Amino acid sequence: MKQVFIIIIVLATVLSCNKSTDKSDVLGKSKAVKPVAEKSDFGFNYADFNVIQDTVKNGDTFGTIIEKQNIGDRKVYEIVQSVKDTFDVRVIRPNKPYTMLRSKDKKNKLQVFIYQPDAINYYIFDLRDSVIVAHKKTRPITIRRRSIGGVLKGSLSETLGNARVEAALANKITKIYSWSIDFFKLKKGDRFGITFTERYINDSIYDGVEELEASFFEYKGKIIYAFPFAQNEASGKIEYYDEEGKTLKNFFLKTPIKFSRITSRFTMNRFHPVQHRWKAHKGTDYAAPTGTPITTTASGVVEQAGYTAGNGNFVKVKHNATYSTQYLHMSKILVRRGQRVNQGDVIGRVGSTGLATGPHVCYRFWKNGVQVDALKLNLPNGEPMYGANKERFLKQIEPLKFKLDSIANL
């Protein structure tokens, strides 16, 4: 009986070893990796070189990077002189990528140096022959049109972000509509449609928005279109117009601060939060963090720039014989008296100087020497187009408007 028991133990051990071996074989097969195709770029097969990829560090120059390859000062000078007609070595900038292709023999000699100032352009310095050659290359760019639309489910930035659209488009749209739409007053559920083009490098790498071709937004129950158009074809200067050829660019911007909120309106009877008494408030308060840029809402000449106990740091701009605007409580004034400013120029920074309980700008508006409520004014518009220009414009926007209206009706 004892012998039988020993035989059973031996058999169990053998079977256990076989089972373990089988499992090991399976695991071994699962670890097998397929050969990876050799990477290539810039027209070179990386398999032919020892490849080093790095970025320019602070303090690096073209010369110091090349010198580290043990090619000697004389050779560095020769390279710089050879490529100067194609590339100014002084323009190399920190954080820009470069690639070095070195020989695979024992010498590990630098063969090719590639510098990328941006995602599209690059320079090749070919050191393989006795004559050093430099080439500027540009990656092929593909432009694709894209349309999105529906209803806003948040802010404009959130809506575009959810659609995986570059954030820069939101800023561009805000600027285009800055004379006609306060984007803080857009509501969830308001309709919109946008047609734009995007760039792709090598037909595959996304490189951002190229241009806005057409758009509309529902604002206070009204659909407001925007179409780019150059009335003067020779200059090519683009302005934006609605579907009837009326310019979107009013004489005044809607607000002196982007992305702010109104905390106090124009009124003849308001309880002053600092003086604790009832008095007129002849302006509109826009709250924003300290340091936020304040822009002049129209072009003109700085009439006053200074400080008073009540206004704090302030700037007043005279736009013409009829209109003037004033901006109070700045933390910093960035213009001087007598200076000419253009619409949208930054003239100061938000602060809380003077009689103020928190950072904001009090925006005041004069018409014919009388302070008025800027939010209730019917401000002048730019000139619309006429004649041949309008005919050309209407023909140009017809397919774009049809596309936008199709989006609106979904």
C-alpha contacts under 8 A as a table, 3 or more apart, distances in Angstrom:
res1	aa1	res2	aa2	distance
1	M	4	V	5.18
1	M	5	F	6.39
2	K	5	F	5.19
2	K	6	I	6.44
3	Q	6	I	5.16
3	Q	7	I	6.33
4	V	7	I	5.13
4	V	8	I	6.35
5	F	8	I	5.19
5	F	9	I	6.43
6	I	9	I	5.19
6	I	10	V	6.34
7	I	10	V	5.18
7	I	11	L	6.27
8	I	11	L	5.22
8	I	12	A	6.20
9	I	12	A	5.17
9	I	13	T	6.24
10	V	13	T	5.16
10	V	14	V	6.34
11	L	14	V	5.18
11	L	15	L	6.23
12	A	15	L	5.19
12	A	16	S	6.03
13	T	16	S	5.04
13	T	17	C	6.24
14	V	17	C	5.15
14	V	18	N	6.27
15	L	18	N	5.09
15	L	19	K	6.15
16	S	19	K	5.13
16	S	20	S	6.19
17	C	20	S	5.04
17	C	21	T	6.13
18	N	21	T	5.02
18	N	22	D	6.21
19	K	22	D	5.12
19	K	23	K	6.34
20	S	23	K	5.17
20	S	24	S	6.25
21	T	24	S	5.04
21	T	25	D	6.29
22	D	25	D	5.13
22	D	26	V	6.40
23	K	26	V	5.12
23	K	27	L	6.26
24	S	27	L	5.12
24	S	28	G	6.02
25	D	28	G	4.96
25	D	29	K	6.27
26	V	29	K	5.20
26	V	30	S	6.33
27	L	30	S	5.03
27	L	31	K	6.40
28	G	31	K	5.33
28	G	32	A	6.87
29	K	32	A	5.43
38	E	45	N	7.39
38	E	46	Y	6.69
38	E	47	A	5.92
39	K	45	N	6.70
39	K	46	Y	5.80
39	K	47	A	7.29
40	S	43	G	6.95
40	S	44	F	5.63
40	S	45	N	4.48
40	S	46	Y	5.17
40	S	47	A	7.83
41	D	44	F	5.53
41	D	45	N	6.83
41	D	46	Y	7.47
45	N	48	D	5.89
45	N	49	F	7.70
46	Y	49	F	5.47
46	Y	50	N	7.36
46	Y	51	V	6.63
46	Y	101	L	7.79
47	A	50	N	7.69
48	D	103	S	7.71
48	D	104	K	7.24
49	F	101	L	5.56
49	F	102	R	5.41
49	F	103	S	5.29
49	F	104	K	5.51
50	N	101	L	5.79
50	N	102	R	4.95
50	N	103	S	6.06
50	N	104	K	5.66
50	N	108	N	7.52
51	V	99	T	7.15
51	V	100	M	5.87
51	V	101	L	4.86
51	V	102	R	6.33
52	I	99	T	5.73
52	I	100	M	5.09
52	I	101	L	6.57
52	I	102	R	7.99
53	Q	97	P	7.30
53	Q	98	Y	5.97
53	Q	99	T	4.49
53	Q	100	M	6.41
54	D	97	P	5.74
54	D	98	Y	5.60
54	D	99	T	6.45
55	T	94	P	7.26
55	T	95	N	5.28
55	T	96	K	5.28
55	T	97	P	4.11
55	T	98	Y	5.72
56	V	60	D	6.14
56	V	61	T	7.97
56	V	92	I	7.76
56	V	93	R	6.63
56	V	94	P	4.71
56	V	95	N	5.09
56	V	96	K	5.48
56	V	97	P	6.30
56	V	98	Y	7.20
57	K	60	D	5.40
57	K	94	P	5.10
57	K	95	N	6.17
58	N	94	P	5.41
58	N	95	N	7.94
59	G	94	P	7.91
60	D	64	T	6.11
60	D	65	I	6.59
60	D	94	P	7.46
61	T	64	T	5.24
61	T	65	I	6.25
61	T	89	V	7.69
61	T	90	R	7.32
61	T	92	I	6.65
62	F	65	I	5.43
62	F	66	I	6.32
62	F	89	V	5.82
62	F	90	R	7.40
62	F	92	I	6.68
63	G	66	I	5.24
63	G	67	E	5.96
63	G	76	V	6.32
63	G	80	V	7.91
64	T	67	E	5.02
64	T	68	K	6.50
65	I	68	K	5.66
65	I	69	Q	7.58
66	I	69	Q	5.63
66	I	70	N	7.94
66	I	71	I	7.65
66	I	76	V	6.70
67	E	70	N	5.82
67	E	71	I	6.30
67	E	72	G	6.43
67	E	73	D	6.80
67	E	76	V	6.63
68	K	71	I	7.77
69	Q	109	K	7.43
69	Q	110	L	6.60
71	I	75	K	6.06
71	I	76	V	7.19
72	G	75	K	5.41
72	G	76	V	6.47
73	D	76	V	5.07
73	D	77	Y	6.27
74	R	77	Y	5.20
74	R	78	E	6.22
75	K	78	E	4.91
75	K	79	I	6.16
76	V	79	I	5.12
76	V	80	V	6.26
77	Y	80	V	5.18
77	Y	81	Q	6.21
78	E	81	Q	5.25
78	E	82	S	6.09
79	I	82	S	5.07
79	I	83	V	6.30
79	I	132	I	6.59
80	V	83	V	5.52
80	V	84	K	6.04
80	V	89	V	7.12
81	Q	84	K	5.48
82	S	85	D	7.58
82	S	132	I	6.23
82	S	133	V	7.08
82	S	134	A	7.90
83	V	86	T	5.44
83	V	87	F	5.79
83	V	88	D	7.81
83	V	125	F	7.80
83	V	132	I	7.57
83	V	133	V	6.71
83	V	134	A	5.53
84	K	87	F	5.16
84	K	88	D	5.58
84	K	89	V	7.29
85	D	88	D	7.54
86	T	134	A	6.39
86	T	135	H	6.86
86	T	136	K	7.21
87	F	123	Y	7.88
87	F	134	A	7.58
88	D	91	V	5.97
89	V	92	I	6.11
92	I	96	K	7.75
92	I	117	P	7.49
93	R	96	K	6.06
93	R	117	P	7.64
96	K	115	Y	7.69
96	K	116	Q	6.30
96	K	117	P	5.96
96	K	118	D	7.48
97	P	115	Y	6.37
97	P	116	Q	5.63
97	P	117	P	7.53
98	Y	113	F	7.35
98	Y	114	I	5.43
98	Y	115	Y	4.44
98	Y	116	Q	5.99
99	T	113	F	5.96
99	T	114	I	5.04
99	T	115	Y	6.64
100	M	110	L	6.93
100	M	111	Q	7.60
100	M	112	V	5.88
100	M	113	F	4.72
100	M	114	I	6.38
101	L	110	L	6.14
101	L	111	Q	5.62
101	L	112	V	5.06
101	L	113	F	6.47
102	R	108	N	5.49
102	R	109	K	5.17
102	R	110	L	4.31
102	R	111	Q	5.14
102	R	112	V	6.94
103	S	107	K	7.13
103	S	108	N	4.75
103	S	109	K	5.16
103	S	110	L	6.47
103	S	111	Q	6.40
104	K	107	K	7.77
104	K	108	N	5.74
105	D	108	N	5.61
110	L	113	F	7.53
110	L	127	L	7.33
111	Q	126	D	6.43
111	Q	127	L	5.15
111	Q	128	R	5.17
112	V	124	I	7.00
112	V	125	F	5.65
112	V	126	D	4.74
112	V	127	L	5.69
112	V	128	R	7.12
113	F	124	I	6.02
113	F	125	F	5.05
113	F	126	D	6.70
113	F	127	L	7.92
114	I	122	Y	6.85
114	I	123	Y	5.52
114	I	124	I	4.65
114	I	125	F	6.19
115	Y	122	Y	5.62
115	Y	123	Y	5.22
115	Y	124	I	6.81
116	Q	119	A	6.94
116	Q	121	N	6.24
116	Q	122	Y	4.36
116	Q	123	Y	6.49
117	P	121	N	6.53
117	P	122	Y	6.34
118	D	121	N	5.73
118	D	122	Y	7.23
119	A	122	Y	7.97
119	A	207	D	7.89
120	I	138	T	5.71
120	I	139	R	5.28
120	I	140	P	7.90
120	I	201	I	6.98
121	N	136	K	7.27
121	N	137	K	5.80
121	N	138	T	4.52
121	N	139	R	6.34
122	Y	136	K	5.98
122	Y	137	K	5.37
122	Y	138	T	6.44
123	Y	134	A	6.92
123	Y	135	H	5.63
123	Y	136	K	4.55
123	Y	137	K	6.03
124	I	134	A	5.53
124	I	135	H	5.18
124	I	136	K	6.48
124	I	137	K	7.53
125	F	132	I	7.23
125	F	133	V	5.87
125	F	134	A	4.49
125	F	135	H	6.68
126	D	129	D	7.58
126	D	132	I	5.91
126	D	133	V	5.26
126	D	134	A	6.25
127	L	130	S	7.41
127	L	131	V	7.46
127	L	132	I	5.10
127	L	133	V	6.89
128	R	132	I	7.42
129	D	132	I	6.39
139	R	201	I	6.41
139	R	202	N	6.36
140	P	201	I	5.98
140	P	202	N	5.28
140	P	203	D	7.48
141	I	199	R	6.44
141	I	200	Y	5.62
141	I	201	I	4.82
141	I	202	N	6.06
141	I	203	D	6.61
142	T	199	R	5.77
142	T	200	Y	5.07
142	T	201	I	6.47
142	T	202	N	7.17
142	T	203	D	5.48
143	I	197	T	6.32
143	I	198	E	5.62
143	I	199	R	4.85
143	I	200	Y	6.41
143	I	210	E	7.66
144	R	197	T	5.35
144	R	198	E	5.36
144	R	199	R	6.61
144	R	200	Y	7.76
145	R	195	T	7.15
145	R	196	F	5.77
145	R	197	T	4.26
145	R	198	E	6.45
146	R	195	T	5.74
146	R	196	F	5.52
146	R	197	T	5.89
146	R	198	E	7.44
147	S	193	G	7.30
147	S	194	I	5.57
147	S	195	T	4.28
147	S	196	F	6.41
148	I	163	A	7.87
148	I	193	G	5.87
148	I	194	I	5.48
148	I	195	T	6.65
148	I	407	I	7.57
149	G	191	R	7.41
149	G	192	F	5.33
149	G	193	G	4.08
149	G	194	I	6.15
149	G	407	I	5.88
149	G	408	A	7.17
150	G	191	R	5.56
150	G	192	F	5.71
150	G	193	G	6.58
150	G	407	I	6.70
150	G	408	A	6.54
150	G	410	L	7.28
151	V	188	K	7.11
151	V	189	G	4.89
151	V	190	D	5.31
151	V	191	R	4.29
151	V	192	F	6.01
152	L	155	S	7.03
152	L	156	L	7.14
152	L	159	T	6.22
152	L	187	K	7.17
152	L	188	K	5.00
152	L	189	G	5.18
152	L	190	D	5.57
152	L	191	R	6.30
152	L	192	F	7.08
153	K	158	E	7.81
153	K	159	T	6.18
153	K	188	K	5.15
153	K	189	G	6.47
154	G	158	E	5.81
154	G	159	T	5.98
154	G	187	K	7.70
154	G	188	K	5.72
155	S	158	E	5.12
155	S	159	T	6.11
155	S	184	F	7.88
155	S	186	L	7.74
155	S	188	K	7.81
156	L	159	T	5.11
156	L	160	L	6.16
156	L	170	A	6.56
156	L	183	F	7.61
157	S	160	L	5.27
157	S	161	G	5.89
157	S	167	A	6.74
157	S	170	A	5.76
158	E	161	G	4.95
158	E	162	N	6.10
159	T	162	N	5.27
159	T	163	A	6.51
160	L	163	A	5.02
160	L	164	R	6.29
160	L	165	V	5.26
160	L	166	E	7.55
160	L	167	A	7.28
160	L	170	A	7.20
161	G	164	R	4.90
161	G	165	V	5.58
161	G	166	E	7.17
161	G	167	A	6.83
162	N	165	V	7.59
165	V	169	L	7.35
165	V	209	V	7.88
166	E	169	L	5.96
166	E	170	A	7.90
166	E	208	G	5.96
166	E	209	V	6.46
167	A	170	A	5.59
167	A	171	N	7.08
168	A	171	N	5.23
168	A	172	K	6.31
168	A	209	V	7.62
169	L	172	K	4.98
169	L	173	I	6.09
169	L	209	V	6.82
169	L	212	L	7.84
170	A	173	I	5.16
170	A	174	T	6.10
171	N	174	T	5.10
171	N	175	K	6.23
172	K	175	K	5.18
172	K	176	I	6.25
173	I	176	I	5.07
173	I	177	Y	6.19
174	T	177	Y	5.35
174	T	178	S	5.70
174	T	183	F	7.24
175	K	178	S	5.00
176	I	179	W	7.50
176	I	226	A	7.92
176	I	240	Y	7.06
176	I	248	L	7.55
176	I	249	K	7.88
177	Y	180	S	5.33
177	Y	181	I	5.48
177	Y	226	A	7.98
177	Y	248	L	6.84
177	Y	249	K	7.92
178	S	181	I	5.75
178	S	182	D	6.81
178	S	253	L	6.02
178	S	254	K	6.28
179	W	248	L	6.41
179	W	249	K	5.55
179	W	250	N	5.36
179	W	251	F	7.89
179	W	252	F	6.61
179	W	253	L	4.79
179	W	254	K	5.49
180	S	248	L	6.58
180	S	249	K	7.73
180	S	250	N	7.48
180	S	254	K	6.97
181	I	185	K	7.99
181	I	219	Y	6.95
181	I	254	K	7.48
182	D	185	K	5.59
182	D	186	L	7.22
182	D	254	K	6.86
182	D	255	T	7.97
183	F	186	L	5.25
183	F	259	F	7.81
184	F	259	F	6.82
184	F	260	S	7.76
184	F	261	R	7.61
185	K	219	Y	7.93
186	L	190	D	6.79
186	L	218	E	7.86
186	L	219	Y	6.27
186	L	220	K	7.77
187	K	190	D	5.63
190	D	217	F	7.46
190	D	218	E	5.49
190	D	219	Y	7.25
191	R	217	F	6.11
191	R	218	E	5.30
191	R	408	A	6.82
192	F	215	S	7.44
192	F	216	F	5.49
192	F	217	F	4.46
192	F	218	E	6.20
192	F	408	A	6.93
193	G	215	S	5.40
193	G	216	F	5.31
193	G	217	F	6.74
193	G	404	L	5.66
193	G	407	I	6.23
193	G	408	A	6.64
194	I	212	L	7.72
194	I	213	E	7.84
194	I	214	A	5.92
194	I	215	S	4.27
194	I	216	F	6.62
194	I	404	L	6.98
195	T	212	L	6.42
195	T	213	E	5.50
195	T	214	A	5.17
195	T	215	S	6.13
195	T	400	L	7.72
195	T	404	L	7.39
196	F	209	V	7.32
196	F	210	E	7.44
196	F	211	E	5.76
196	F	212	L	4.39
196	F	213	E	5.02
196	F	214	A	6.87
197	T	209	V	5.98
197	T	210	E	5.29
197	T	211	E	5.54
197	T	212	L	6.62
197	T	213	E	7.30
198	E	206	Y	7.68
198	E	207	D	7.26
198	E	208	G	5.67
198	E	209	V	4.28
198	E	210	E	4.93
198	E	211	E	7.32
199	R	206	Y	6.20
199	R	207	D	5.15
199	R	208	G	5.67
199	R	209	V	6.18
199	R	210	E	5.89
200	Y	203	D	5.10
200	Y	204	S	5.66
200	Y	205	I	5.11
200	Y	206	Y	4.59
200	Y	207	D	5.38
200	Y	208	G	7.68
201	I	204	S	5.88
201	I	205	I	4.85
201	I	206	Y	6.44
201	I	207	D	6.53
202	N	205	I	6.47
209	V	212	L	7.93
212	L	215	S	7.68
212	L	228	P	7.72
213	E	227	F	6.41
213	E	228	P	6.51
213	E	400	L	7.65
214	A	225	Y	7.46
214	A	226	A	5.72
214	A	227	F	4.84
214	A	228	P	7.09
214	A	400	L	6.44
214	A	401	K	7.45
214	A	404	L	7.68
215	S	225	Y	5.66
215	S	226	A	5.27
215	S	227	F	6.87
215	S	404	L	7.00
216	F	223	I	6.35
216	F	224	I	5.27
216	F	225	Y	4.17
216	F	226	A	6.16
216	F	404	L	7.39
217	F	223	I	5.61
217	F	224	I	5.41
217	F	225	Y	6.73
218	E	221	G	5.97
218	E	222	K	5.33
218	E	223	I	4.43
218	E	224	I	6.30
219	Y	222	K	5.22
219	Y	223	I	6.31
219	Y	224	I	7.06
224	I	242	D	6.79
225	Y	241	Y	7.41
225	Y	242	D	4.81
225	Y	243	E	6.06
226	A	240	Y	5.69
226	A	241	Y	5.34
226	A	242	D	5.00
226	A	243	E	7.29
226	A	248	L	7.39
227	F	240	Y	5.25
227	F	241	Y	5.30
227	F	242	D	6.27
227	F	243	E	7.43
227	F	397	I	7.07
228	P	238	I	5.96
228	P	239	E	5.62
228	P	240	Y	4.51
228	P	241	Y	6.55
229	F	238	I	5.27
229	F	239	E	5.65
229	F	240	Y	6.20
229	F	241	Y	7.30
229	F	393	F	6.95
230	A	233	E	5.76
230	A	235	S	7.92
230	A	236	G	5.46
230	A	237	K	5.36
230	A	238	I	4.62
230	A	239	E	6.35
231	Q	236	G	7.81
231	Q	237	K	7.63
231	Q	238	I	7.73
231	Q	385	M	7.67
231	Q	389	N	6.13
232	N	235	S	5.63
232	N	236	G	6.09
232	N	237	K	6.86
233	E	236	G	4.94
233	E	237	K	7.65
239	E	247	T	7.47
240	Y	247	T	6.00
240	Y	248	L	5.88
240	Y	249	K	7.39
241	Y	244	E	7.54
241	Y	245	G	5.23
241	Y	246	K	5.18
241	Y	247	T	4.29
241	Y	248	L	5.33
242	D	245	G	5.38
242	D	246	K	5.41
242	D	247	T	6.44
242	D	248	L	6.63
243	E	246	K	7.42
243	E	394	L	7.64
243	E	397	I	7.82
243	E	401	K	7.87
244	E	394	L	7.74
245	G	384	P	5.97
245	G	385	M	5.88
245	G	390	K	6.49
245	G	393	F	7.26
245	G	394	L	7.64
246	K	382	G	7.91
246	K	383	E	7.31
246	K	384	P	4.55
246	K	385	M	6.83
247	T	250	N	7.44
247	T	381	N	7.40
247	T	382	G	5.92
247	T	383	E	6.67
247	T	384	P	5.63
248	L	381	N	7.90
248	L	382	G	7.68
249	K	381	N	6.82
249	K	382	G	6.03
250	N	253	L	6.92
250	N	379	L	7.30
250	N	380	P	6.29
250	N	381	N	4.38
250	N	382	G	5.52
251	F	298	A	6.40
251	F	379	L	6.88
251	F	380	P	5.67
251	F	381	N	5.69
251	F	382	G	6.46
252	F	297	T	5.20
252	F	298	A	5.05
252	F	343	Q	7.79
252	F	379	L	7.05
252	F	380	P	7.85
253	L	256	P	7.08
253	L	297	T	4.69
253	L	298	A	6.65
253	L	343	Q	7.79
253	L	344	G	7.86
254	K	297	T	7.31
255	T	258	K	7.08
255	T	297	T	6.78
256	P	294	I	5.63
256	P	295	T	5.03
256	P	296	T	6.07
256	P	297	T	5.68
256	P	363	Y	7.43
257	I	260	S	6.12
257	I	286	Y	7.47
257	I	292	T	7.66
257	I	293	P	6.75
257	I	294	I	5.40
257	I	295	T	6.41
260	S	286	Y	5.98
260	S	287	A	5.90
260	S	288	A	5.60
261	R	286	Y	5.36
261	R	287	A	5.58
261	R	288	A	7.33
262	I	265	R	7.15
262	I	284	T	7.08
262	I	285	D	5.65
262	I	286	Y	4.58
262	I	287	A	6.33
263	T	284	T	7.86
263	T	285	D	5.54
263	T	286	Y	5.98
263	T	287	A	6.30
264	S	284	T	5.82
264	S	285	D	4.98
264	S	286	Y	7.50
265	R	281	H	7.49
265	R	283	G	6.43
265	R	284	T	4.57
265	R	285	D	6.36
266	F	281	H	5.57
266	F	282	K	5.01
266	F	283	G	4.80
266	F	284	T	5.43
266	F	372	V	7.97
266	F	373	D	5.68
267	T	270	R	6.50
267	T	280	A	5.91
267	T	281	H	5.21
267	T	282	K	6.14
267	T	283	G	7.77
268	M	279	K	6.77
268	M	280	A	4.01
268	M	281	H	5.92
268	M	282	K	6.99
269	N	278	W	5.99
269	N	279	K	5.08
269	N	280	A	4.65
269	N	281	H	6.79
270	R	278	W	5.25
270	R	279	K	5.38
270	R	280	A	5.82
270	R	281	H	6.23
271	F	276	H	6.23
271	F	277	R	5.29
271	F	278	W	4.23
271	F	279	K	6.34
272	H	275	Q	5.44
272	H	276	H	5.10
272	H	277	R	5.48
272	H	278	W	6.03
272	H	279	K	6.73
273	P	276	H	5.52
273	P	277	R	7.94
273	P	356	A	7.97
273	P	357	T	7.18
274	V	355	L	6.39
274	V	356	A	6.89
274	V	357	T	6.88
282	K	364	R	6.61
282	K	371	Q	6.62
282	K	372	V	7.08
282	K	373	D	7.25
283	G	362	C	5.92
283	G	363	Y	5.33
283	G	364	R	4.45
283	G	365	F	7.07
283	G	372	V	7.87
283	G	373	D	6.74
283	G	374	A	7.91
284	T	362	C	5.47
284	T	363	Y	5.14
284	T	364	R	6.60
284	T	373	D	7.75
284	T	374	A	7.87
285	D	360	H	6.48
285	D	361	V	5.67
285	D	362	C	4.36
285	D	363	Y	6.22
286	Y	360	H	5.42
286	Y	361	V	5.40
286	Y	362	C	6.46
286	Y	363	Y	7.61
287	A	358	G	7.98
287	A	359	P	6.22
287	A	360	H	4.14
287	A	361	V	6.59
288	A	292	T	6.48
288	A	350	V	6.87
288	A	359	P	6.18
288	A	360	H	5.45
288	A	361	V	7.86
289	P	292	T	5.81
289	P	350	V	6.82
289	P	351	G	7.74
289	P	359	P	6.06
289	P	360	H	7.41
290	T	331	S	7.12
290	T	349	R	7.09
290	T	350	V	4.97
290	T	351	G	4.95
290	T	352	S	7.70
290	T	359	P	5.56
290	T	360	H	7.61
291	G	331	S	6.84
291	G	332	K	7.94
291	G	349	R	4.73
291	G	350	V	4.95
291	G	351	G	6.54
292	T	349	R	5.35
292	T	350	V	5.13
293	P	346	V	5.97
293	P	347	I	7.62
293	P	348	G	6.12
293	P	349	R	4.77
293	P	350	V	6.46
294	I	346	V	5.48
294	I	347	I	5.94
294	I	348	G	5.23
294	I	349	R	5.46
294	I	350	V	6.49
294	I	361	V	7.92
295	T	343	Q	7.51
295	T	344	G	5.06
295	T	345	D	5.17
295	T	346	V	4.31
295	T	347	I	5.61
295	T	348	G	7.23
296	T	299	S	7.06
296	T	317	V	7.71
296	T	341	V	7.58
296	T	342	N	7.36
296	T	343	Q	5.67
296	T	344	G	5.44
296	T	345	D	5.83
296	T	346	V	6.65
296	T	347	I	6.48
297	T	325	T	7.96
297	T	343	Q	5.54
297	T	344	G	6.09
298	A	319	H	6.69
298	A	342	N	6.54
298	A	343	Q	4.17
298	A	344	G	6.99
299	S	319	H	5.95
299	S	340	R	7.70
299	S	341	V	5.52
299	S	342	N	4.11
299	S	343	Q	4.39
299	S	344	G	7.94
300	G	317	V	6.11
300	G	318	K	5.47
300	G	319	H	4.10
300	G	320	N	6.97
300	G	340	R	5.91
300	G	341	V	5.55
300	G	342	N	6.54
300	G	343	Q	7.90
301	V	317	V	5.54
301	V	318	K	5.39
301	V	319	H	6.49
301	V	337	R	7.90
301	V	338	G	5.90
301	V	339	Q	5.61
301	V	340	R	4.49
301	V	341	V	5.98
302	V	305	A	7.11
302	V	315	V	7.09
302	V	316	K	5.93
302	V	317	V	4.41
302	V	318	K	6.29
302	V	335	V	7.60
302	V	336	R	6.77
302	V	337	R	5.08
302	V	338	G	5.13
302	V	339	Q	5.35
302	V	340	R	6.45
302	V	341	V	7.20
303	E	315	V	7.67
303	E	316	K	5.46
303	E	317	V	5.25
303	E	318	K	5.86
303	E	337	R	5.71
303	E	338	G	6.14
304	Q	314	F	7.82
304	Q	315	V	5.58
304	Q	316	K	4.97
304	Q	317	V	7.04
304	Q	336	R	7.78
304	Q	337	R	5.42
304	Q	338	G	7.92
305	A	313	N	7.58
305	A	314	F	5.77
305	A	315	V	4.42
305	A	316	K	6.46
305	A	333	I	7.37
305	A	335	V	7.30
305	A	336	R	6.00
305	A	337	R	5.64
306	G	313	N	5.63
306	G	314	F	5.66
306	G	315	V	6.72
306	G	333	I	7.89
307	Y	311	N	6.74
307	Y	312	G	5.08
307	Y	313	N	4.46
307	Y	314	F	6.11
308	T	311	N	5.29
308	T	312	G	5.16
308	T	313	N	6.90
308	T	354	G	6.97
309	A	312	G	5.64
309	A	354	G	5.15
309	A	355	L	7.02
310	G	354	G	4.77
310	G	355	L	5.00
311	N	314	F	6.28
311	N	328	L	5.39
311	N	329	H	5.69
311	N	353	T	7.28
311	N	354	G	5.10
311	N	355	L	6.58
312	G	328	L	6.43
312	G	329	H	4.71
312	G	330	M	6.76
312	G	352	S	7.62
312	G	353	T	4.42
312	G	354	G	3.62
312	G	355	L	6.99
313	N	328	L	6.17
313	N	329	H	5.21
313	N	330	M	4.91
313	N	331	S	6.73
313	N	332	K	6.96
313	N	333	I	6.76
313	N	353	T	6.25
313	N	354	G	7.22
314	F	326	Q	7.16
314	F	327	Y	5.47
314	F	328	L	4.41
314	F	329	H	6.07
314	F	330	M	6.01
314	F	333	I	7.14
315	V	326	Q	5.68
315	V	327	Y	5.34
315	V	328	L	6.78
315	V	333	I	7.38
315	V	347	I	7.70
316	K	324	S	7.16
316	K	325	T	5.71
316	K	326	Q	4.15
316	K	327	Y	6.39
317	V	324	S	5.60
317	V	325	T	5.36
317	V	326	Q	6.25
318	K	321	A	7.82
318	K	323	Y	6.49
318	K	324	S	4.40
318	K	325	T	6.69
319	H	322	T	7.55
319	H	323	Y	5.51
319	H	324	S	5.46
319	H	325	T	7.78
320	N	323	Y	5.60
320	N	324	S	7.24
321	A	368	N	7.37
322	T	366	W	7.81
322	T	367	K	5.43
322	T	368	N	4.80
322	T	369	G	7.45
323	Y	365	F	7.43
323	Y	366	W	5.57
323	Y	367	K	4.86
323	Y	368	N	6.47
323	Y	369	G	7.78
324	S	365	F	5.99
324	S	366	W	5.01
324	S	367	K	6.81
325	T	363	Y	7.19
325	T	364	R	5.53
325	T	365	F	4.54
325	T	366	W	6.09
326	Q	362	C	7.91
326	Q	363	Y	5.82
326	Q	364	R	4.92
326	Q	365	F	6.47
327	Y	330	M	7.55
327	Y	361	V	6.17
327	Y	362	C	5.75
327	Y	363	Y	4.98
327	Y	364	R	6.53
328	L	361	V	5.43
328	L	362	C	5.07
328	L	363	Y	6.75
329	H	350	V	6.97
329	H	351	G	5.54
329	H	352	S	5.13
329	H	353	T	4.62
329	H	354	G	5.94
329	H	355	L	7.81
329	H	356	A	7.10
329	H	359	P	7.75
329	H	360	H	6.90
329	H	361	V	5.83
329	H	362	C	6.99
330	M	333	I	6.56
330	M	348	G	6.34
330	M	349	R	5.44
330	M	350	V	4.82
330	M	351	G	4.44
330	M	352	S	6.48
330	M	353	T	6.22
330	M	360	H	7.89
330	M	361	V	6.80
331	S	348	G	7.53
331	S	349	R	5.54
331	S	350	V	5.54
331	S	351	G	3.93
331	S	352	S	6.51
331	S	353	T	6.36
332	K	348	G	5.47
332	K	349	R	5.21
332	K	350	V	7.42
332	K	351	G	7.39
333	I	336	R	7.97
333	I	347	I	6.43
333	I	348	G	4.47
333	I	349	R	6.74
334	L	346	V	7.35
334	L	347	I	4.99
334	L	348	G	4.84
334	L	349	R	7.81
335	V	339	Q	6.80
335	V	347	I	5.55
335	V	348	G	7.27
336	R	339	Q	5.70
341	V	345	D	6.34
342	N	345	D	5.55
350	V	359	P	6.21
350	V	360	H	5.75
350	V	361	V	6.02
351	G	358	G	7.60
351	G	359	P	4.64
351	G	360	H	6.00
351	G	361	V	7.27
352	S	355	L	7.65
352	S	356	A	5.29
352	S	357	T	6.76
352	S	358	G	5.34
352	S	359	P	4.45
352	S	360	H	6.35
353	T	356	A	6.34
356	A	359	P	7.38
364	R	371	Q	7.11
364	R	372	V	7.76
364	R	373	D	7.86
364	R	374	A	7.47
365	F	371	Q	5.60
365	F	372	V	5.79
365	F	373	D	6.80
365	F	374	A	5.86
366	W	369	G	5.55
366	W	370	V	5.15
366	W	371	Q	4.36
366	W	372	V	5.88
367	K	370	V	5.34
367	K	371	Q	6.43
367	K	372	V	6.71
373	D	376	K	5.62
373	D	377	L	6.77
374	A	377	L	5.38
385	M	389	N	6.35
385	M	390	K	5.57
386	Y	389	N	5.93
386	Y	390	K	5.07
386	Y	391	E	7.98
387	G	390	K	5.45
387	G	391	E	6.47
388	A	391	E	5.07
388	A	392	R	6.12
389	N	392	R	5.13
389	N	393	F	6.02
390	K	393	F	4.90
390	K	394	L	6.06
391	E	394	L	5.30
391	E	395	K	6.27
392	R	395	K	5.27
392	R	396	Q	6.14
393	F	396	Q	5.06
393	F	397	I	6.24
394	L	397	I	5.38
394	L	398	E	6.11
395	K	398	E	5.42
396	Q	399	P	7.29
396	Q	400	L	7.82
397	I	400	L	5.09
397	I	401	K	5.85
398	E	401	K	5.31
398	E	402	F	6.18
399	P	402	F	5.02
399	P	403	K	6.28
400	L	403	K	5.17
400	L	404	L	6.33
401	K	404	L	4.99
401	K	405	D	6.00
402	F	405	D	5.16
402	F	406	S	6.16
403	K	406	S	5.09
403	K	407	I	6.46
404	L	407	I	5.09
404	L	408	A	6.27
405	D	408	A	4.86
405	D	409	N	6.26
406	S	409	N	5.29
406	S	410	L	6.55
407	I	410	L	5.39
